Amino acid sequence: MQIADPSQTTLLNEIQLALAELPFAGARVLELGCGKAEKTRMLAENSGLAEIVALEVDTIQHERNLQIADLPKVKFRHGGAEAIPLDDHSVDIVLMFKSLHHVPVEHMDAALSEIARVLKPGGQAWISEPVFAGELNEVFRLFHNEERVREAAFAAVCKAVADGRLQLKRQLFFNTRSFFENFDQFDRRMIQVTHTDHRLAPELYAQVKAKFESYLTPAGATFHNPQRVDWLVKAA
């Protein structure tokens, strides 16, 4: 297993990739760290799945998700990946879209064990993580350096494969696209978030703004962000 593949620059939409690769038809799906449920909605409306349980540990965001009334296939639940509130062998597919590195490092191993527990034999886990590289990362790392936690997340996956809890089906490497019209939009989407309390001193805030605006054009700022998917299966 490898943490990155700098030679891979293919630009993809991850949800479209997952829809093309995973056997969603009729499946019971668990999404860990669903955030604002944007990906949840795309999957619920386009995949043919039977049900998706969308788990979110951020209480503020979970309460907002509970107000969503037009997704009958979705059940929103509150909780973290290290203590999944579902029965053993009850899920066909587990999804983690760039959320494993948000699990506290001391709980990452438990999260992989929980994924193995809730998966049915032969079930699949799609664990995507941002690679610590790229121009957007150069901006983000100024106020929230995730190198250590991303390395820890990869190590946790490798350990789960090495000890047999899960098996590696395939690794996928590609780039995704992020677009911001201006710094204010970057601020709202990346700094003013509910799951992390980013309190930037004025000097650091100015540094982040200057770094972001070094990539800004009259048409906005477009970033290509390297990603990795560790596609795992539970032994049948």
N, C-alpha and C positions, 0 to 999 in steps of 0.2 A: 504494500500500500504506500502511496505517496501523498504528501500534503498539498502539492501544487504541481502544475505542469505549465511552465512559462511559455512553452511553444504553442499552446492551444489558445487561439484567439477567435474562435467561432462565436458569433453573436447570436444568442438564443433568448427566447422567453421561457423561463423555467416552468411555468404552469403549462404552456403548450407542450413542452418536452415531457412533463410528467403525464399529461393526458395521452400522449402518444405511446408512452412506454409502460405504464402501469395498468393492471387489469381491474379497472374501476367498476365495470358493469356489474351491478347487483351487490357490490361490496359494502361491508361496514368499515368505515374509515375513521381513524383517530388523527386529528391534527393537534400537535403539541405546540403551544405558543402561537395562537391564531391571530394575535394582535387586533387590528381593526377589522378582521374577517374579510378582507378584500380577496385574498386567495380562496378562502372558504366559499365565498359566493361564486367565484368562477368555477370551482369544482362542483359545487352543488347544482349549478345550473347547466353544466356542460358535460359531465362525466358519465351519467347513467348510474351513479352509485345509489345504494339503498338508503344509507344514512351516514352522516358525518358528525362525530362528536368533536366539538371545537373547544379545546382546553386553553385557558388563559390565566396566568398567575397574577397579572396586574389587576388589582381590584377595581380601579377606576375604569380601565378599558373593558373589563368583564361586565360591569354594570351598564356601560354603553351598549355592549353587544346584546345584552338581554332585551334592549328596546327594539332590536331588529325583528320585524314581524312577518317578513315576506320570504322566509327561507324554511319551509316546512320540513325539509330533510335534515336540518341542522339542529343539534342540541348543544347549547352553550353550557359549559361546566367551568367552575373555578378550581384552579389547582395547578401544581407544578409537576414537571415530568418525573421527578423523583418519587412521587406518590400518586400514581394515576388512579382515579376513582372508578375503575372498571374491573370486571371479573377476569379471571385467568382465561386465556384462549378464546377471547371474545371479539377479536378484531382481525380483519383481513389485511389491512394496510395501515401503517403508521407513517405520518408525515411530520418532518421537522424542517420547516423552511427557515434556515438561518437563525435558529433559536437555541441549538444545543450550547453554544458558547455563552448564552445568557443564563444558563443554569449555574448556580454556584459551583465552583470547581470541586468542592468536597462532596457534591451530590451528583456529579456527572456519571460516575460508575453506577450509582443506584438508578439513575435515569435509564441507562442502557439495560440494566436488569429488568426494570419495569416494562420497557418496550418488549423485551423477550417474553416476559410473563404474559402480557395481554395479547400478544400475537397468537393466532392459530398456527398449528403446525403447517409449514409451507407458506405462512404469511410473509409479507414483505415490508421493509422499512426504508423509506427514502429520506436520508439525512443530508441536507445541503448546508454548506458553510461557506462564508466569504473567505477567499484567500487573502492573506495579509499582503496586498500589493495593489498597485493602481493609483491613479491621480486622486480619486475621491478619498481613498484611504489616507493619502498624504494630508488631506484637509482634516479628516475625522480624527486621526491619531494625535493631532495637536491638543485636543481636549478630552479624548477618550481612546487611549491606546489599548487595543484589544489583542495585541500579539500574543500575550501570555495565555489568555483564556481560549483563544482559537487553537493554539498549540495543545492546550489541555483537552479541548473537545476532541481533537483528532486522536490524541493518545487514548482517550476513553473508548473511542470507536475501535481502535486497533486492539485494545485489551479485550473488548467484548468478542472480537473475531478470534483472537489468539486463544482465548479460553473456551471457545465453542458455544458461547451463549447465542451468537448469531454468526452467520456465514456471509462472506463477501460474494455478492453476485457480480458487481461491476463498479468501477469508478468512472465518473463522467466529469470532464473539465470543459468549461465554456465561459463566455463573458455575458453579463447582462448589462442593460443600459439604464442609466439614471439621468433624468433631465430636471433642471431647475431653471425657472425663468429668471431668477435673481437671487441675491443673498437672503432677502426676507423669506422667500419660499424655503430655502435651505434651512434657515433658522427655525421655521415652524415645524418642518418635517424631521430634522435631525438633532436639533438642540432642545427645543421645547417639547419634549416627549414626556409621557406620564410614567413610563416604566423605569426611567433613570433620571435622577435629579442632577442635571448639568447646571452647575452654578459657576459661570465663567467670570473671572475678574475682568474689569474693563480692559486691561492691557492684553489679556489672552483673547478676549472677544475680538478686539481690533486685529490681533494677529490672525485669528481664524478667518475673519472677514477678508483681510488682505490676501491670504492664501487662496481662498475660494475665488475671489475676483480676479486673480491671476489667470484663471481658466475661463473667465466669463467673456463671451462674445456678444455682439449686438443681438444675436439670436438666442441667447441664454447660454447655459453651461451643460454640456453633455459629457457624461463619464461612462467608460466601459470598465466594468468591474469583474475581475476573475472570480469564478466560483468553482466549488467542488461538490459533487454528490457522492456520498458513500451509500451505495444501493445494497442493502442487506436482506437476507432471508433467514427465517427460522427453520431449522431442520424439520422435515416432514416426519 
